[in-house]
Structure formats: structure tokens, C-alpha cells
């Protein structure tokens, strides 16, 4: 991918040749920590009528395999930036946090220190992470505060016998509807500040949609929208000001990097993209099933219904945040994921291990992976369809698609797994699932050249 840099209108300009004739100009307005762009993201072309490109994050642990501590320290960086902008507090720790994010220097120790010595909020807040990409980012940021209030993430799941408190749309997404379930029906009743966490703001419409939905039923005075990247145009920023006036509220924004973007050109449909899911080569691999139910005791006994009408009655984990968690739950999460990480780490057969979260289930597997030893890479499956292409600096080198075990009508994807690179793979599911629903996924996993594959369920088993 060719990238040019120039200075224009006091904004630093970067031009990315993404694929074919598709180009993107990026004008940087604010990069206070001087984080190199290529440490935060790579570019890729995606299959979406509303936006043909994607910022493929290098710090989320979603599409690109990363050290599991990287997404955790990204949450700490957002927490530090939040304290700077919202509370005008400049932490002495910010330099080591950014060094850990960029260079991965002492990253384990910095994460541990931040967890033991979190930022203290003057009053509790309600943190909300957006599904599916930012569920872990939101929880990671939340974990680095004391007096933090509650954390909950939106979901695309349809929960039986529990009413969604609010509903809203993510207009540019391939899966647009968000739901908001909570075991505490009063989670939004307070007047506390709501902190919305996403990996990226492009127009801000999703944030404005949820703000309007909350404000309609649970009015309050203040919202903060937090993201790694903020690409809103001047027109988009003005819409935030208009929403503030209309609803008589305050909306602050926090990001590590902000600027404007301009798309040019398009992708040729004649392009031959890299596909690996149709490779017939398979190696013998050992597939083992692990049930971690004995480790998790805080279960949410609710069932879900997929688009085919199948009802899954395996309990959910409280600790994911899908139904809300509070500060009291943090120590339990820390202790349990450490015990499980040590337990699973003992099963490793080599030095290179891949841990995969699934869909919205990202944070708990990431925390477990962080305790499994050296040589761990982490990312997760996704609904996002992206064009793969094997060239330098391009964000998605290969693609593997399969039917989601949670809902076979939905196609899921795994990206960026080199053939025969890993010794072991652990793929984590929150809940038990039918074995027959794993068939499509297992066919893909057998083509990766990984000798040992562990299918891990945290609540319920494969049956």
C-alpha cells in the first residue's frame, strides 16, 4: 500500500492507496500523544455499500492478531485521555502507557500497575461499549477506573424473556440493530454521566442515535463519546452541537487521534482477491473440547433465539458486561481469568499460540489469553466482510468464512492467520452450542495447519 504524507492547512495529510483505484486522504487534526498511525491501524477495502474502506485496528484484537495486553493498554490510554479532557487531570503515567501501546515496552507491568492503581472518578458513570467491535475496548477502559459505576455493552443477540431497555441503529454497519439488556432495570435511572465507547467515530450517527434513545426515556445532562479514532467532518461536529441544543445536554468527545477523511476512486470487481477457505489441504490436527463451567459461577440464566428460531438455553456469563457489571465484579474477573489462563497455558505444546474470541465475546477470552504465558496472539471472529489481499501494509491478508455456530444464517469471518504458523489454537465460546453447528467452523480450522485446536466453552458444553 502506497502512502504519501504532506502538510496542508495546518493538518498533516496522509494518502493511502488501499486497493486498485481506491484511495483515502487522511488529514490529522489532533494526535496529542504523537502515536504513529501505523501503530493504530492498517487500511483495507470492505464489502459495504455505504463505505468501501475500513480502518483495521492494530490495537483492538479483532481482525489482526495482537499481544493480548495491547487491547488492554489501549483501554488505559483512553482512560488517561478521558481524565485529561473531561477532568483536566494530566496523569504522570501517560508516558509509560503510550510507550507500552506503541513499543509494547513493559506492557504487562504497566497494565498490572494501572489495574492496581486506577484513575479515580469524582462520581460514578455508566460506561457503554458498542457491539460487536468495542465490547472489550469499553470494558478495558472501564477496568482502569475506581468509583467507576457500571459497565454494559450493546448486543445484536435476541434475548428471550427480557425486554431491551432501549433500541437504536448503527446506520453504516452490516448488522445495524443494537439492543440493550440489563439485569438491573434501573441501570439508566440515575442522572450519572453516560460514557459511550467505540473503536471509531466516522460520522457520529450511531452515538447520536443512542443518546437520543437514552434521553427520551432516561434524561440526563451529560454524555461523553470516547473512541480510538474520530473522523467526523465539520458538518458532523455541527450535528453534535445541534443535538446538544435540541436536547439541552452536553456531549464531550475523547479520542487518541482525530482528523478528516476523503475517499477517492473505487475497487475493480475484476480483482482476484486472496481466498484460503476453499483450500483442500488439510493436516491431521487434534481437536479437544474444554468446558470451563466449573470456573464461572455468576451465571445469567436467560436463553436466546436465533434467526432460525432455535432456542439456546445455556446461561450467559455475568462477567462479559452484556447485562451489566459493577465495580465489585472487577476483582472476580481478574482472579478467575488468571486461574483459567494458567490452567489453559499448561496445555500448550509450543511457543506460538493463537487465542480467538468469538463475536461479541472478546474481553474475557482476552484476559484469559493475557495469563497464558509468552508467545500468545489474540484476536476474534467477526461479522465484518472485508476484501483480503496479500500486500505490504494492507490490513487483511487472508480470509476464512464460516457459518456462525450461534446462528448458522449469519456468516462469520476469521482474518490474518498464516498457514502452519501456530502450534496451538484456543477458540472461546461464551455458551454451550450444538456440535453439529460447529461443522462449518471446524472445516475451516482444519485448513489452518495448526496441530492442536481447543474448543473452549465457558458456560455449558458442546453437545
Residue, then its C-alpha position, 0 to 999 in steps of 0.5 A: x500500500x502506497x502512502x504519501x504524507x504532506x502538510x496542508x492547512x495546518x493538518x498533516x495529510x496522509x494518502x493511502x492507496x488501499x486497493x486498485x483505484x481506491x484511495x483515502x486522504x487522511x488529514x490529522x487534526x489532533x494526535x496529542x500523544x504523537x502515536x504513529x498511525x501505523x501503530x493504530x491501524x492498517x487500511x483495507x477495502x470492505x464489502x459495504x455499500x455505504x463505505x468501501x474502506x475500513x480502518x483495521x485496528x492494530x490495537x483492538x484484537x479483532x481482525x489482526x492478531x495482537x499481544x493480548x495486553x495491547x487491547x488492554x493498554x489501549x483501554x488505559x490510554x483512553x482512560x488517561x485521555x478521558x481524565x485529561x479532557x473531561x477532568x483536566x487531570x494530566x496523569x504522570x503515567x501517560x508516558x509509560x502507557x503510550x510507550x507500552x501501546x506503541x513499543x509494547x515496552x513493559x506492557x504487562x507491568x504497566x497494565x498490572x500497575x494501572x489495574x492496581x492503581x486506577x484513575x479515580x472518578x469524582x462520581x460514578x458513570x455508566x460506561x457503554x461499549x458498542x457491539x460487536x467491535x468495542x465490547x472489550x475496548x469499553x470494558x478495558x477502559x472501564x477496568x482502569x477506573x475506581x468509583x467507576x459505576x457500571x459497565x454494559x455493552x450493546x448486543x445484536x443477540x435476541x434475548x428471550x424473556x427480557x425486554x431491551x431497555x432501549x433500541x437504536x441503529x448503527x446506520x453504516x454497519x452490516x448488522x445495524x440493530x443494537x439492543x440493550x439488556x440489563x439485569x438491573x432495570x434501573x441501570x439508566x435511572x440515575x442522572x450519572x454521566x453516560x460514557x459511550x465507547x467505540x473503536x471509531x467515530x466516522x460520522x457520529x450517527x450511531x452515538x447520536x442515535x443512542x443518546x437520543x434513545x437514552x434521553x427520551x426515556x432516561x434524561x440526563x445532562x451529560x454524555x461523553x463519546x470516547x473512541x480510538x479514532x474520530x473522523x467526523x467532518x465539520x458538518x458532523x461536529x455541527x450535528x453534535x452541537x445541534x443535538x446538544x441544543x435540541x436536547x439541552x445536554x452536553x456531549x464531550x468527545x475523547x479520542x487518541x487521534x482525530x482528523x478528516x477523511x476523503x475517499x477517492x476512486x473505487x475497487x475493480x470487481x475484476x480483482x482476484x482477491x486472496x481466498x484460503x477457505x476453499x483450500x483442500x489441504x488439510x493436516x491431521x490436527x487434534x481437536x479437544x473440547x474444554x468446558x470451563x463451567x466449573x470456573x464461572x459461577x455468576x451465571x445469567x440464566x436467560x436463553x436466546x433465539x436465533x434467526x432460525x428460531x432455535x432456542x439456546x438455553x445455556x446461561x450467559x456469563x455475568x462477567x462479559x458486561x452484556x447485562x451489566x457489571x459493577x465495580x465489585x465484579x472487577x476483582x472476580x474477573x481478574x482472579x478467575x481469568x488468571x486461574x483459567x489462563x494458567x490452567x489453559x497455558x499448561x496445555x500448550x505444546x509450543x511457543x506460538x499460540x493463537x487465542x480467538x474470541x468469538x463475536x461479541x465475546x472478546x474481553x474475557x477470552x482476552x484476559x484469559x489469553x493475557x495469563x497464558x504465558x509468552x508467545x500468545x496472539x489474540x484476536x476474534x471472529x467477526x461479522x465484518x466482510x472485508x476484501x483480503x489481499x496479500x500486500x505490504x501494509x494492507x490490513x487483511x491478508x487472508x480470509x476464512x468464512x464460516x457459518x456462525x455456530x450461534x446462528x448458522x444464517x449469519x456468516x462469520x469471518x476469521x482474518x490474518x492467520x498464516x498457514x502452519x504458523x501456530x502450534x496451538x489454537x484456543x477458540x472461546x465460546x461464551x455458551x454451550x452450542x450444538x456440535x453439529x453447528x460447529x461443522x462449518x467452523x471446524x472445516x475451516x480450522x482444519x485448513x489452518x495447519x495448526x496441530x492442536x485446536x481447543x474448543x473452549x466453552x465457558x458456560x455449558x458444553x458442546x453437545 
